[in-house]
Amino acid sequence: MSWMTVLYCRSALFLWNILVTPNESRTLQIKEVEICPTDQSQWEKASRDLNCTNPDRYQCTPNENLTALLEYCYHQPPTFVEKGFCWIISDSHFTDTYKCSGFTEGCPNTTYRSNELYKYQECLKLNKLEGCYLADQNCPTPGNVTRTSYTPTMTEDDTFSSEIFLGTMVSGAFIIIVMIIFAALIVRRRLIGMD
């Protein structure tokens, strides 16, 4: 069996696993909420309400534009977030951090687990119109900011399927690999034909 056949078979198997095999961990059910849980018991209740398969996987974080609070069951175990950073989720649904050194108060002063963000409420208080943290010294204070107890209000059920993203990326990579192989075959045939 030639190396090209092995490469082709492995690529096909990889594509099959990505595109066809169901995998819950590749899909995030993201819901916008008005406020995130403020303590561990509310965090655990929200995890149950969202049907997270593992209570440690529940997350409630700002989006990267700091214009919404989103809750979701993350497919990875909790990670450690360095002190001086707040935990956020990007628009492409990858988790990230936001440096909070401009906060007047409440910036995490110790490393914490991502599923313990409720301990750092300033990382969850947003001026959604301006896209900034209320604790940030450069963030204008909105005229009427009210905080109530945690009540999830689903304004949008945004289902993101990373299969589409991964499928596109893998398909593109597969096409490029196939083109390189065909180009190598053509060059090889021309070189053999010249002899």
N, C-alpha and C positions, 0 to 999 in steps of 0.2 A: 504494500500500500504506500503510495507516494505521500510526501509531506503535504502536498496540496489537497489531496483527498482527506487526510486527517484534519487539516485546517478547515476545509469545507464542512465536514461532519461536525466538528466541534462548534463552529459558528452556527450551523443550523440548530444544533441542540441548545445552544445558549439562547438563540432567538425564540425557540419553542418555549423554553422555561420562562422567558421574560414576557412574551406576548400571549401565550395560551394558558399556561398553568396559573390557576387562581392563587392569589396571595393577598390576604387581608392587609398585610403590613405595608403594601404599596398604595393604599387608598386612605386618605385623611378625610374624615367627616368634620368640616369646620363650620362652627356656628358663631355668629356675632352675638355678643352679650353686652348689656349696659354696664355691668360691673362684674369683676371677678370675685371669687370667694375670698373672704378676709381672714379665715383661720383654717386650721387643719380639718376640723369636723365638716365645715362647709365644702372644703376642697374634696374630701372623701365622698360627701353626698353628691356633689356635682359629677364626680367620677362614676358613681353608680347610675345617676340620672342619664348620663351620656352613654352608658353601657360599655365603658372601657373594659377590655378583657383583663387588664391588670391595673389595680388602683394607682400604681406608681406611674402609669403612662399618661394620666390626665394632665393637661396643660391648659392654662389660661394666660394668654400673653397679648401684648399689643402687636399690631401688624408693624411692618417696617416703616410705614409712613406716619405711624403714631396717630392714626385717625380712627382706629377701631380696636376693641378688645375682642379676641377670638378664643373660643374654647374648642379643644379637640383631644382625641386620644392619639398620642404620638406613638409611632411604631418602633422607637428606640427606647432603651431604658434611660432613666434620668441621668443627666450628666452633671459634672461640676461646673459651676459658673464662677469665674474669678471675681474677687472683690473689686468694686469700682465699675461693675457692669450690670445692666439689666438684661433679662432674657426676652427675646422677641421672636417673631416668625416672619420670614420674608414673604414677598408676594408669590414667589415660586415654591412656597411651602417648605423651605428649609429653615431650621432654627438658626438663630444668630444672636449676637450680643450687641448692646448699645452702651457706649461709654457714658457714664453718668457723672463725670467729674464736675460738670457745671451745676449740679444740684445744690440748692441751698441747704437741704437736709434730706435724709432718707436714702442716700446712695448706699448700697450694701458695703459694709466695712469688713466683711469676711467672706471667704469662699462658701458657696451654698449649692445645694442640689437644685436642679431646674424645677423639680416638682415641689419645691418649698418657696416659690416666688411669693406666695401669700404673706410671708414674713416681712417682705419689703414692699409695703403698700405704695410707696412713692413711685415704684416702677410700674404701677398699675393705674395711676391717676393721670389722665390725659386731658389736654385741651384739644379735643378732636377737630375743632374748626381750624386751629392753627397748626396742628400736627406736631405737638410738642408735649413733653412731660410738664405737669404743673409745677413740679419742684425745680425745674430748670430755671436758672436766674434770667435767662433770655426769653422765657415763655410769657406772653401776655396772659394776665389772669382774666378768664371769661367773666362776664357780668354776673352770671348766676350759676354757680357750681353747687350741685347738691349730690350727696351720697346717701344711698339707702342701703338696706340689707341686701344680700345677694339674692337675686331672682333672675334666672336665665330667661331672656326674652329673645327668641330666635327671630331675627329679622330676615335672615337669608340662610338657606341651607346650601352651602357651597361645597359640592362634592368635587374634590380634585383627584384625578386618577393619574398617578405617576406612570402608569403603563403607557399612556400616550407619549409622555415626554421620553421615557426610557426607550419605548419602541421606535420613536423617531431617531433618537441618538444612535441606537444599536443598528437600526436599518441603514442609517447614513454611513456608519462605520463599516458595516458589512458591504455596502455598495462600493465604498472606497477600496476595501481590501480586494474585492472581486475585480475591480478595474486595475489595480496594481498587478494582480496575478495574470490577468489577460494581457496587460502591457508587457509583463516579463515573458510570457509565452510568445508573443509576437516578436519581440526582440530576439529571443532565443531562436525561433524559426528562421528569422532573417540571417542571423549569424551562422546557423547551420547551413542555410541555403547558399551563403557566400563561399563556403568551403568547397 
